[in-house]
């Protein structure tokens, strides 16, 4: 598989990684849907990590809750725009291919959840939380494999922008500031 990665074209690499993320995302969600009822949870590490079956009709942190259809349209437009303008997102570089593959796989994974008639919401199942001394529960919003892929892909894009073309911080504008000797 590593040889295929090296010999394949940039589009093939992006699609291969995107497909892998999509399969992992949908299989993990299928396991949750088949083992837990909507709203149920299982304490994998009590007081820290629960496996939950929660539905999210919004975006990250349940923003725009109840706008499943509109968010599906936005996701579809985003996938189309990313593919059309992929050359602007470093698709020729390995890190850009990984970032785009993660973004495509994650976005399509959550889009499928939104469009499936049996769901009509994104399935979130990883819920990390702690119990502060003052009481209560402080938790990070539940998420899934697609969410992890999207966040990692965006992080890689930001990192590439920070590193610039030369691969070191600030290298993109370094040539303009050098003085001739």
Contact map, one row per residue, 1 for C-alpha under 8 A:
1111100000000000000000000000000000000000000000000000000000000000000000000000000000000000000000000000000000000000000000000000000000000000000000000000000000000000000000000000000000000
1111110000000000000000000000000000000000000000000000000000000000000000000000000000000000000000000000000000000000000000000000000000000000000000000000000000000000000000000000000000000
1111111000000000000000000000000000000000000000000000000000000000000000000000000000000000000000000000000000000000000000000000000000000000000000000000000000000000000000000000000000000
1111111100000000000000000000000000000000000000000000000000000000000000000000000000000000000000000000000000000000000000000000000000000000000000000000000000000000000000000000000000000
1111111100001000000000000000000000000000000000000000000000000000000000000000000000000000000000000000000000000000000000000000000000000000000000000000000000000000000000000000000000000
0111111100000000000000000000000000000000000000000000000000000000000000000000000000000000000000000000000000000000000000000000000000000000000000000000000000000000000000000000000000000
0011111110000000000000000000000000000000000000000000000000000000000000000000000000000000000000000000000000000000000000000000000000000000000000000000000000000000000000000000000000000
0001111111011000000000000000000000000000000000000000000000000000000000000000000000000000000000000000000000000000000000000000000000000000000000000000000000000000000000000000000000000
0000001111111000000000000000000000000000000000000000000000000000000000000000000000000000000000000000000000000000000000000000000000000000000000000000000000000000000000000000000000000
0000000111111100000000000000000000000000000000000000000000000000000000000000000000000000001111001000000000000000000000000000000000000000000000000000000000000000000000000000000000000
0000000011111110000000000000000000000000000000000000000000000000000000000000000000000000001000001000000000000000000000000000000000000000000000000000000000000000000000000000000000000
0000000111111111000000000000000000000000000000000000000000000000000000000000000000000000000000000000000000000000000000000000000000000000000000000000000000000000000000000000000000000
0000100111111111100000000000000000000000000000000000000000000000000000000000000000000000000000001100100000000000000000000000000000000000000000000000000000000000000000000000000000000
0000000001111111110000000000000000000000000000000000000000000000000000000000000000000000000000001101100000000000000000000000000000000000000000000000000000000000000000000000000000000
0000000000111111111000000000000000000000000000000000000000000000000000000000000000000000000000000000100000000000000000000000000000000000000000000000000000000000000000000000000000000
0000000000011111111100000000000000000000000000000000000000000000000000000000000000000000000000000000100000000000000000000000000000000000000000000000000000000000000000000000000000000
0000000000001111111110000000000000000000000000000000000000000000000000000000000000000000000000000100110010000000000000000000000000000000000000000000000000000000000000000000000000000
0000000000000111111111000000000000000000000000000000000000000000000000000000000000000000000000000001111111000000000000000000000000000000000000000000000000000000000000000000000000000
0000000000000011111111100000000000000000000000000000000000000000000000000000000000000000000000000000100010000000000000000000000000000000000000000000000000000000000000000000000000000
0000000000000001111111110000000000000000000000000000000000000000000000000000000000000000000000000000000010000000000000000000000000000000000000000000000000000000000000000000000000000
0000000000000000111111111000000000000000000000000000000000000000000000000000000000000000000000000000110011001000000000000000000000000000000000001100100000000000000000000000000000000
0000000000000000011111111100000000000000000000000000000000000000000000000000000000000000000000000000000011011000000000000000000000000000000000000100000000000000000000000000000000000
0000000000000000001111111110000000000000000000000000000000000000000000000000000000000000000000000000000000000000000000000000000000000000000000000000000000000000000000000000000000000
0000000000000000000111111111000000000000000000000000000000000000000000000000000000000000000000000000000000000000000000000000000000000000000000001000000000000000000000000000000000000
0000000000000000000011111111100000000000000000000000000000000000000000000000000000000000000000000000000001001000000000000000000000000000000000011100000000000000000000000000000000000
0000000000000000000001111111110000000000000000000000000000000000000000000000000000000000000000000000000000001000000000000000000000000000000000000000000000000000000000000000000000000
0000000000000000000000111111111000000000000000000000000000000000000000000000000000000000000000000000000000000000000000000000000000000000000000000000000000000000000000000000000000000
0000000000000000000000011111111100000000000000000000000000000000000000000000000000000000000000000000000000000000000000000000000000000000000000001000000000000000000000000000000000000
0000000000000000000000001111111110000000000000000000000000000000000000000000000000000000000000000000000000000000000000000011100000000000000000010000000000000000000000000000000000000
0000000000000000000000000111111111000000000000000000000000000000000000000000000000000000000000000000000000000000000000000000000000000000000000000000000000000000000000000000000000000
0000000000000000000000000011111111100000000000000000000000000000000000000000000000000000000000000000000000000000000000000000000000000000000000000000000000000000000000000000000000000
0000000000000000000000000001111111110000000000000001100000000000000000000000000000000000000000000000000000000000000000000000100000000000000000000000000000000000000000000000000000000
0000000000000000000000000000111111111100000000000000100000000000000000000000000000000000000000000000000000000000000000000000000000000000000000000000000000000000000000000000000000000
0000000000000000000000000000011111111000000000000000000000000000000000000000000000000000000000000000000000000000000000000000000000000000000000000000000000000000000000000000000000000
0000000000000000000000000000001111111000000000000000000000000000000000000000000000000000000000000000000000000000000000000000000000000000000000000000000000000000000000000000000000000
0000000000000000000000000000000111111111100000000001100000000000000000000000000000000000000000000000000000000000000000000000000000000000000000000000000000000000000000000000000000000
0000000000000000000000000000000011111111000000000000100000000000000000000000000000000000000000000000000000000000000000000000000000000000000000000000000000000000000000000000000000000
0000000000000000000000000000000010011111000000000000111000000000000000000000000000000000000000000000000000000000000000000000000000000000000000000000000000000000000000000000000000000
0000000000000000000000000000000000011111100000000001111000000000000000000000000000000000000000000000000000000000000000000000000000000000000000000000000000000000000000000000000000000
0000000000000000000000000000000000011111110000000001110000000000000000000000000000000000000000000000000000000000000000000000000000000000000000000000000000000000000000000000000000000
0000000000000000000000000000000000010011111000000111100000000000000000000000000000000000000000000000000000000000000000000000000000000000000000000000000000000000000000000000000000000
0000000000000000000000000000000000000001111100000111000000000000000000000000000000000000000000000000000000000000000000000000000000000000000000000000000000000000000000000000000000000
0000000000000000000000000000000000000000111111101110000000000000000000000000000000000000000000000000000000000000000000000000000000000000000000000000000000000000000000000000000000000
0000000000000000000000000000000000000000011111001110000000000000000000000000000000000000000000000000000000000000000000000000000000000000000000000000000000000000000000000000000000000
0000000000000000000000000000000000000000001111111100000000000000000000000000000000000000000000000000000000000000000000000000000000000000000000000000000000000000000000000000000000000
0000000000000000000000000000000000000000001111111100000000000000000000000000000000000000000000000000000000000000000000000000000000000000000000000000000000000000000000000000000000000
0000000000000000000000000000000000000000001011111000000000000000000000000000000000000000000000000000000000000000000000000000000011100000000000000000000000000000000000000000000000000
0000000000000000000000000000000000000000000011111100000000000000000000000000000000000000000000000000000000000000000000000000000111000000000000000000000000000000000000000000000000000
0000000000000000000000000000000000000000001111111110000000000000000000000000000000000000000000000000000000000000000000000000011110000000000000000000000000000000000000000000000000000
0000000000000000000000000000000000000000111111011111000000000000000000000000000000000000000000000000000000000000000000000000011100000000000000000000000000000000000000000000000000000
0000000000000000000000000000000000000000111100001111100000000000000000000000000000000000000000000000000000000000000000000000111000000000000000000000000000000000000000000000000000000
0000000000000000000000000000000100010011110000000111110000000000000000000000000000000000000000000000000000000000000000000001111000000000000001000000000000000000000000000000000000000
0000000000000000000000000000000110011111100000000011111000000000000000000000000000000000000000000000000000000000000000000011100000000000000000000000000000000000000000000000000000000
0000000000000000000000000000000000000111000000000001111100000000000000000000000000000000000000000000000000000000000000000011100000000000000001000000000000000000000000000000000000000
0000000000000000000000000000000000000110000000000000111110000000000000000000000000000000000000000000000000000000000000001111000000000000000000000000000000000000000000000000000000000
0000000000000000000000000000000000000000000000000000011111100100100000000000000000000000000000000000000000000000000000001111000000000000000000000000000000000000000000000000000000000
0000000000000000000000000000000000000000000000000000001111100101111100000000000000000000000000000000000000000000010000011100000000000000000000000000000000000000000000000000000000000
0000000000000000000000000000000000000000000000000000000111111111111100100000000000000000000000000000000000000000000000000000000000000000000000000000000000000000000000000000000000000
0000000000000000000000000000000000000000000000000000000111111111100000100000000000000000000000000000000000000000000000000000000000000000000000000000000000000000000000000000000000000
0000000000000000000000000000000000000000000000000000000001111110000000000000000000000000000000000000000000000000000000000000000000000000000000000000000000000000000000000000000000000
0000000000000000000000000000000000000000000000000000000001111110000000000000000000000000000000000000000000000000000000000000000000000000000010000000000000000000000000000000000000000
0000000000000000000000000000000000000000000000000000000111111111100000000000000000000000000000000000000000000000000000000000000000000000000000000000000000000000000000000000000000000
0000000000000000000000000000000000000000000000000000000001111111100000000000000000000000000000000000000000000000000000000000000000000000000000000000000000000000000000000000000000000
0000000000000000000000000000000000000000000000000000000011100111111000000000000000000000000000000000000000000000000000000000000000000000000000000000000000000000000000000000000000000
0000000000000000000000000000000000000000000000000000000111100111111100000000000000000000000000000000000000000000000000000000000000000000000000000000000000000000000000000000000000000
0000000000000000000000000000000000000000000000000000000011000001111100000000000000000000000000000000000000000000000000000000000000000000000000000000000000000000000000000000000000000
0000000000000000000000000000000000000000000000000000000011000001111111100000000000000000000000000000000000000000000000000000000000000000000000000000000000000000000000000000000000000
0000000000000000000000000000000000000000000000000000000011000000111111110000000000000000000000000000000000000000010000011000000000000000000000000000000000000000000000000000000000000
0000000000000000000000000000000000000000000000000000000000000000001111111000000000000000000000000000000000000000010000000000000000000000000000000000000000000000000000000000000000000
0000000000000000000000000000000000000000000000000000000000000000001111111100000000000000000000000000000000000000000000000000000000000000000000000000000000000000000000000000000000000
0000000000000000000000000000000000000000000000000000000001100000001111111110000000000000000000000000000000000000000000000000000000000000000000000000000000000000000000000000000000000
0000000000000000000000000000000000000000000000000000000000000000000111111111000000000000000000000000000000000010011000000000000000000000000000000000000000000000000000000000000000000
0000000000000000000000000000000000000000000000000000000000000000000011111111100000000000000000000000000000000000000000000000000000000000000000000000000000000000000000000000000000000
0000000000000000000000000000000000000000000000000000000000000000000001111111110000000000000000000000000000000000000000000000000000000000000000000000000000000000000000000000000000000
0000000000000000000000000000000000000000000000000000000000000000000000111111111000000000000000000000000000110010000000000000000000000000000000000000000000000000000000000000000000000
0000000000000000000000000000000000000000000000000000000000000000000000011111111100000000000000000000000000010010000000000000000000000000000000000000000000000000000000000000000000000
0000000000000000000000000000000000000000000000000000000000000000000000001111111110000000000000000000000000000000000000000000000000000000000000000000000000000000000000000000000000000
0000000000000000000000000000000000000000000000000000000000000000000000000111111111000000000000000000000000000000000000000000000000000000000000000000000000000000000000000000000000000
0000000000000000000000000000000000000000000000000000000000000000000000000011111111100000000000000000000100110000000000000000000000000000000000000000000000000000000000000000000000000
0000000000000000000000000000000000000000000000000000000000000000000000000001111111110000000000000000000000000000000000000000000000000000000000000000000000000000000000000000000000000
0000000000000000000000000000000000000000000000000000000000000000000000000000111111111100000000000000000000000000000000000000000000000000000000000000000000000000000000000000000000000
0000000000000000000000000000000000000000000000000000000000000000000000000000011111111100000000000000000000000000000000000000000000000000000000000000000000000000000000000000000000000
0000000000000000000000000000000000000000000000000000000000000000000000000000001111111100000000000000000000000000000000000000000000000000000000000000000000000000000000000000000000000
0000000000000000000000000000000000000000000000000000000000000000000000000000000111111100000000000000000000000000000000000000000000000000000000000000000000000000000000000000000000000
0000000000000000000000000000000000000000000000000000000000000000000000000000000011111111100000000000000000000000000000000000000000000000000000000000000000000000000000000000000000000
0000000000000000000000000000000000000000000000000000000000000000000000000000000011111111111000000001000000000000000000000000000000000000000000000000000000000000000000000000000000000
0000000000000000000000000000000000000000000000000000000000000000000000000000000000001111111100000000000000000000000000000000000000000000000000000000000000000000000000000000000000000
0000000000000000000000000000000000000000000000000000000000000000000000000000000000001111111000000000000000000000000000000000000000000000000000000000000000000000000000000000000000000
0000000000000000000000000000000000000000000000000000000000000000000000000000000000001111111000010001000000000000000000000000000000000000000000000000000000001000000000000000000000000
0000000000000000000000000000000000000000000000000000000000000000000000000000000000000111111110111000000000000000000000000000000000000000000000000000000000000000000000000000000000000
0000000001100000000000000000000000000000000000000000000000000000000000000000000000000111111111011001000000000000000000000000000000000000000000000000000000000000000000000000000000000
0000000001000000000000000000000000000000000000000000000000000000000000000000000000000010011111011000000000000000000000000000000000000000000000000000000000000000000000000000000000000
0000000001000000000000000000000000000000000000000000000000000000000000000000000000000000011111111000000000000000000000000000000000000000000000000000000000000000000000000000000000000
0000000001000000000000000000000000000000000000000000000000000000000000000000000000000000001111111100000000000000000000000000000000000000000000000000000000000000000000000000000000000
0000000000000000000000000000000000000000000000000000000000000000000000000000000000000000010011111110000000000000000000000000000000000000000000000000000000010001000000000000000000000
0000000000000000000000000000000000000000000000000000000000000000000000000000000000000000111111111111000000000000000000000000000000000000000000000000000000011001000000000000000000000
0000000001101100000000000000000000000000000000000000000000000000000000000000000000000000011111111111100000000000000000000000000000000000000000000000000000000000000000000000000000000
0000000000001100100000000000000000000000000000000000000000000000000000000000000000000000000001111111110000000000000000000000000000000000000000000000000010000000000000000000000000000
0000000000000000000000000000000000000000000000000000000000000000000000000000000000000000000000111111111000000000000000000000000000000000000000000000000111011000000000000000000000000
0000000000000100010000000000000000000000000000000000000000000000000000000000000000000100101000011111111100000000000000000000000000000000000000000000000010000000000000000000000000000
0000000000001111111010000000000000000000000000000000000000000000000000000000000000000000000000001111111110000000000000000000000000000000000000000000000010000000000000000000000000000
0000000000000000110010000000000000000000000000000000000000000000000000000000000000000000000000000111111111000000000000000000000000000000000000000000110110000000000000000000000000000
0000000000000000010000000000000000000000000000000000000000000000000000000000000000000000000000000011111111100000000000000000000000000000000000000000110011000000000000000000000000000
0000000000000000010000000000000000000000000000000000000000000000000000000000001000000000000000000001111111110000000000000000000000000000000000000000010000000000000000000000000000000
0000000000000000111111000000000000000000000000000000000000000000000000000000000000000000000000000000111111111000000000000000000000000000000000000100100000000000000000000000000000000
0000000000000000010011001000000000000000000000000000000000000000000000000000000000000000000000000000011111111100000000000000000000000000000000001111110000000000000000000000000000000
0000000000000000000000000000000000000000000000000000000000000000000000000010001000000000000000000000001111111110000000000000000000000000000000000100010000000000000000000000000000000
0000000000000000000001000000000000000000000000000000000000000000000000000011001000000000000000000000000111111111000000000000000000000000000000000000000000000000000000000000000000000
0000000000000000000011001100000000000000000000000000000000000000000000000000000000000000000000000000000011111111100000000000000000000000000000000100000000000000000000000000000000000
0000000000000000000000000000000000000000000000000000000000000000000000000000000000000000000000000000000001111111110000000110000000000000000000000110000000000000000000000000000000000
0000000000000000000000000000000000000000000000000000000000000000000000010011000000000000000000000000000000111111111000000100000000000000000000000000000000000000000000000000000000000
0000000000000000000000000000000000000000000000000000000000000000000000000000000000000000000000000000000000011111111100000000000000000000000000000000000000000000000000000000000000000
0000000000000000000000000000000000000000000000000000000000000000000000000000000000000000000000000000000000001111111100111110000000000000000000000000000000000000000000000000000000000
0000000000000000000000000000000000000000000000000000000010000000000110010000000000000000000000000000000000000111111100111100000000000000000000000000000000000000000000000000000000000
0000000000000000000000000000000000000000000000000000000000000000000000010000000000000000000000000000000000000011111110111000000000000000000000000000000000000000000000000000000000000
0000000000000000000000000000000000000000000000000000000000000000000000000000000000000000000000000000000000000001111111110000000000000000000000000000000000000000000000000000000000000
0000000000000000000000000000000000000000000000000000000000000000000000000000000000000000000000000000000000000000001111110000000000000000000000000000000000000000000000000000000000000
0000000000000000000000000000000000000000000000000000000000000000000000000000000000000000000000000000000000000000000111110000000000000000000000000000000000000000000000000000000000000
0000000000000000000000000000000000000000000000000000000000000000000000000000000000000000000000000000000000000000111111111100000000000000000000000000000000000000000000000000000000000
0000000000000000000000000000000000000000000000000000000010000000000100000000000000000000000000000000000000000000111111111100000000000000000000000000000000000000000000000000000000000
0000000000000000000000000000000000000000000000000000001110000000000100000000000000000000000000000000000000000000111000111110000000000000000000000000000000000000000000000000000000000
0000000000000000000000000000000000000000000000000000001110000000000000000000000000000000000000000000000000000110110000111111000000000000000000000000000000000000000000000000000000000
0000000000000000000000000000100000000000000000000000111100000000000000000000000000000000000000000000000000000100100000001111100000000000000000010000000000000000000000000000000000000
0000000000000000000000000000100000000000000000000001111100000000000000000000000000000000000000000000000000000000000000000111110000000000000001110000000000000000000000000000000000000
0000000000000000000000000000100100000000000000000011110000000000000000000000000000000000000000000000000000000000000000000011111000000000000001110000000000000000000000000000000000000
0000000000000000000000000000000000000000000000001111000000000000000000000000000000000000000000000000000000000000000000000001111100000000000001110000000000000000000000000000000000000
0000000000000000000000000000000000000000000000001111000000000000000000000000000000000000000000000000000000000000000000000000111110000000001111100000000000000000000000000000000000000
0000000000000000000000000000000000000000000000011100000000000000000000000000000000000000000000000000000000000000000000000000011111000000001111000000000000000000000000000000000000000
0000000000000000000000000000000000000000000000111000000000000000000000000000000000000000000000000000000000000000000000000000001111100000111100000000000000000000000000000000000000000
0000000000000000000000000000000000000000000000110000000000000000000000000000000000000000000000000000000000000000000000000000000111110000111000000000000000000000000000000000000000000
0000000000000000000000000000000000000000000000100000000000000000000000000000000000000000000000000000000000000000000000000000000011111011110000000000000000000000000000000000000000000
0000000000000000000000000000000000000000000000000000000000000000000000000000000000000000000000000000000000000000000000000000000001111111110000000000000000000000000000000000000000000
0000000000000000000000000000000000000000000000000000000000000000000000000000000000000000000000000000000000000000000000000000000000111110000000000000000000000000000000000000000000000
0000000000000000000000000000000000000000000000000000000000000000000000000000000000000000000000000000000000000000000000000000000000011111000000000000000000000000000000000000000000000
0000000000000000000000000000000000000000000000000000000000000000000000000000000000000000000000000000000000000000000000000000000000111111100000000000000000000000000000000000000000000
0000000000000000000000000000000000000000000000000000000000000000000000000000000000000000000000000000000000000000000000000000000000110111110000000000000000000000000000000000000000000
0000000000000000000000000000000000000000000000000000000000000000000000000000000000000000000000000000000000000000000000000000000011110011111000000000000000000000000000000000000000000
0000000000000000000000000000000000000000000000000000000000000000000000000000000000000000000000000000000000000000000000000000000011110001111100000000000000000000000000000000000000000
0000000000000000000000000000000000000000000000000000000000000000000000000000000000000000000000000000000000000000000000000000001111000000111110000000000000000000000000000000000000000
0000000000000000000000000000000000000000000000000000000000000000000000000000000000000000000000000000000000000000000000000000001110000000011111000000000000000000000000000000000000000
0000000000000000000000000000000000000000000000000000000000001000000000000000000000000000000000000000000000000000000000000000001100000000001111100000000000000000000000000000000000000
0000000000000000000000000000000000000000000000000001010000000000000000000000000000000000000000000000000000000000000000000001111100000000000111110000000000000000000000000000000000000
0000000000000000000000000000000000000000000000000000000000000000000000000000000000000000000000000000000000000000000000000001111000000000000011111011000000000000000000000000000000000
0000000000000000000000001000100000000000000000000000000000000000000000000000000000000000000000000000000000000000000000000011110000000000000001111111000000000000000000000000000000000
0000000000000000000010011001000000000000000000000000000000000000000000000000000000000000000000000000000001000000000000000000000000000000000000111111100000000000000000000000000000000
0000000000000000000011001000000000000000000000000000000000000000000000000000000000000000000000000000000011101100000000000000000000000000000000011111110000000000000000000000000000000
0000000000000000000000000000000000000000000000000000000000000000000000000000000000000000000000000000000001000100000000000000000000000000000000111111111000000000000000000000000000000
0000000000000000000000000000000000000000000000000000000000000000000000000000000000000000000000000000000001000000000000000000000000000000000000111111111100000000000000000000000000000
0000000000000000000010000000000000000000000000000000000000000000000000000000000000000000000000000000011011000000000000000000000000000000000000001111111110000000000000000000000000000
0000000000000000000000000000000000000000000000000000000000000000000000000000000000000000000000000000011101100000000000000000000000000000000000000111111111000000000000000000000000000
0000000000000000000000000000000000000000000000000000000000000000000000000000000000000000000000000000000000000000000000000000000000000000000000000011111111100000000000000000000000000
0000000000000000000000000000000000000000000000000000000000000000000000000000000000000000000000000010010000000000000000000000000000000000000000000001111111110000000000000000000000000
0000000000000000000000000000000000000000000000000000000000000000000000000000000000000000000000000111111000000000000000000000000000000000000000000000111111111000000000000000000000000
0000000000000000000000000000000000000000000000000000000000000000000000000000000000000000000000000010001000000000000000000000000000000000000000000000011111111100000000000000000000000
0000000000000000000000000000000000000000000000000000000000000000000000000000000000000000000000000000000000000000000000000000000000000000000000000000001111111110000000000000000000000
0000000000000000000000000000000000000000000000000000000000000000000000000000000000000000000000110010000000000000000000000000000000000000000000000000000111111111000000000000000000000
0000000000000000000000000000000000000000000000000000000000000000000000000000000000000000100000010010000000000000000000000000000000000000000000000000000011111111100000000000000000000
0000000000000000000000000000000000000000000000000000000000000000000000000000000000000000000000000000000000000000000000000000000000000000000000000000000001111111110000000000000000000
0000000000000000000000000000000000000000000000000000000000000000000000000000000000000000000000000000000000000000000000000000000000000000000000000000000000111111111000000000000000000
0000000000000000000000000000000000000000000000000000000000000000000000000000000000000000000000110000000000000000000000000000000000000000000000000000000000011111111110100000000000000
0000000000000000000000000000000000000000000000000000000000000000000000000000000000000000000000000000000000000000000000000000000000000000000000000000000000001111111100000000000000000
0000000000000000000000000000000000000000000000000000000000000000000000000000000000000000000000000000000000000000000000000000000000000000000000000000000000000111111100001100000000000
0000000000000000000000000000000000000000000000000000000000000000000000000000000000000000000000000000000000000000000000000000000000000000000000000000000000000011111111111111000000000
0000000000000000000000000000000000000000000000000000000000000000000000000000000000000000000000000000000000000000000000000000000000000000000000000000000000000001111111111111000000000
0000000000000000000000000000000000000000000000000000000000000000000000000000000000000000000000000000000000000000000000000000000000000000000000000000000000000001001111100011000000000
0000000000000000000000000000000000000000000000000000000000000000000000000000000000000000000000000000000000000000000000000000000000000000000000000000000000000000001111110011000000000
0000000000000000000000000000000000000000000000000000000000000000000000000000000000000000000000000000000000000000000000000000000000000000000000000000000000000001001111111010000000000
0000000000000000000000000000000000000000000000000000000000000000000000000000000000000000000000000000000000000000000000000000000000000000000000000000000000000000001101111110000000000
0000000000000000000000000000000000000000000000000000000000000000000000000000000000000000000000000000000000000000000000000000000000000000000000000000000000000000011100111110000000000
0000000000000000000000000000000000000000000000000000000000000000000000000000000000000000000000000000000000000000000000000000000000000000000000000000000000000000011100011111110000000
0000000000000000000000000000000000000000000000000000000000000000000000000000000000000000000000000000000000000000000000000000000000000000000000000000000000000000001111111111111000000
0000000000000000000000000000000000000000000000000000000000000000000000000000000000000000000000000000000000000000000000000000000000000000000000000000000000000000001111000111111000000
0000000000000000000000000000000000000000000000000000000000000000000000000000000000000000000000000000000000000000000000000000000000000000000000000000000000000000000000000111111110000
0000000000000000000000000000000000000000000000000000000000000000000000000000000000000000000000000000000000000000000000000000000000000000000000000000000000000000000000000111111111000
0000000000000000000000000000000000000000000000000000000000000000000000000000000000000000000000000000000000000000000000000000000000000000000000000000000000000000000000000011111111000
0000000000000000000000000000000000000000000000000000000000000000000000000000000000000000000000000000000000000000000000000000000000000000000000000000000000000000000000000000111111000
0000000000000000000000000000000000000000000000000000000000000000000000000000000000000000000000000000000000000000000000000000000000000000000000000000000000000000000000000000111111100
0000000000000000000000000000000000000000000000000000000000000000000000000000000000000000000000000000000000000000000000000000000000000000000000000000000000000000000000000000011111110
0000000000000000000000000000000000000000000000000000000000000000000000000000000000000000000000000000000000000000000000000000000000000000000000000000000000000000000000000000000011111
0000000000000000000000000000000000000000000000000000000000000000000000000000000000000000000000000000000000000000000000000000000000000000000000000000000000000000000000000000000001111
0000000000000000000000000000000000000000000000000000000000000000000000000000000000000000000000000000000000000000000000000000000000000000000000000000000000000000000000000000000000111
